[in-house]
Amino acid sequence: MTLLPSIVEQAKQFQTLRKDLHAHPELCYQEHRTAQIVLDQLTSMGIETHSEIGVTGVVGVINGQQPGAGIALRADMDALPLDEHNDFSHASIYAGKMHACGHDGHTATLLAAASYLAKNRDFCGTVYLIFQPAEEGGAGAQAMIDDGLFERFAIDEIYGYHNWPGYEQGMVGLTAGAMMASASEFEIKVVGKGAHAAMPHLGADPLLVSCQLVQALQSIVTRSINPQESVVLSVTKIHCGDATNIIADDCTIEGTVRCFSEGALQLIEERMGKICLDLCAAFECEGLLNFKRSYPATINHKAQVEFVREVAEDLLGTDQVVPFTPTMGSEDFSFYLLQKPGCYFVIGNGLGGHRDQGHGIGPCMLHNPSYDFNDVLIPIGASLWVKLVEARLGADGISRK
């Protein structure tokens, strides 16, 4: 592993900044303080900035010494609605808000790379630094696209990374094709007829129907989907009634669907609609399905994956670059990849030994109240970003047709 010396020398500065961001987390589309810090940092580096893209998004523009193609590097900025269990010095100062996914580290890493690139513009083309809001359920990537991201900036390719607990620190995980699943949410309202609990024959019990419905929905995965497809259909909430002696008028079922292919997703939605309609009707109830497609699957482009692999192996060593097993989690970087070729990859956050004293007893996993970003990743990720830019926008890099 041979990191860029100047980035290593400056690492402490950006690690301190990361801890400040961790202590001051902001939820989706509320990242005003974070965005201002990003703007101030970029401006102090002499980088052209554009703000309020997708509400709170920021884009920095670094032009190389010669004209050429444009590549984008993305970092997400938002935190999660979660109470932090850590009590170290940089723990969240806000109740119900926590950087439990490492977006504070992603932001600091990209700022560290920006500092180097602003001083060393020996590349042909333009680097676009995307600091994105609202990855955690707010579809901030789509918001930035809707706000003209790809019309305003000549982006030919786009790259992003996520820290990954469980992988050795600094290890890069890559896969071409489907990397993360799509995420969809559903709400089913079963409308029946209320009655006294002692006289159920006078009503139509929506809770009884809902119990049947939860079982029936699982048959979609086991009997309608090709067993070689990866699909998860989870019912996570049921709400019905407010009293023990009353059969309620209606019941609400909620949950999520995750899969990799568009064909499977279309089939699931169609089967859910038919099962809701027909099963509820069989019990003299009405079933109303509201199916919301939130994030599409994250599908990496092969050429860009191979490029990242070459850069990562050259920088970190071949033993530090491994195949990534696709996950059923989702990521709104997928919206970018629908419009531009690119690659999303992971960098190992380690096994949790990096945490200072004062962390909670839980594992150091994503979306866990005892999580903390591993600051060792900042110089690793920043060096990787720089090497990627220099290789991709060098004399033999991509060219705009």
Protein Blocks (a to p, Z undefined) as FASTA:
>chain_A
ZZdfklmmmmmmmmmmmmmmmmmccdehilmmmmmmmmmmmmmnopacdehihhjaccdd
dddfbdcddddddddfbdcddddfbfcfkbcfbehiacfeopmmmmmmmmmmmmmmmmmc
cbgddddddddehknonommmmmmmnommmmpccfbdcdddddehiaghiacddehjfbd
cddddddddddddddfklmmlmccfklmmmmmmmmmmmmmmmmpcfkbccddddfbdced
jbfkbccfbdcdddddddfbfklmmmmmmmmmmmmmmmmmmnopacddddddfbdcdddd
fklmmmmmmmmmmmnopklpccddddfbdcfklmmmmmpgcddddddebjolmpcghiaf
bdcdehiakbccdfklmmmmmmmmmmmmmmmmmmklccdZZ
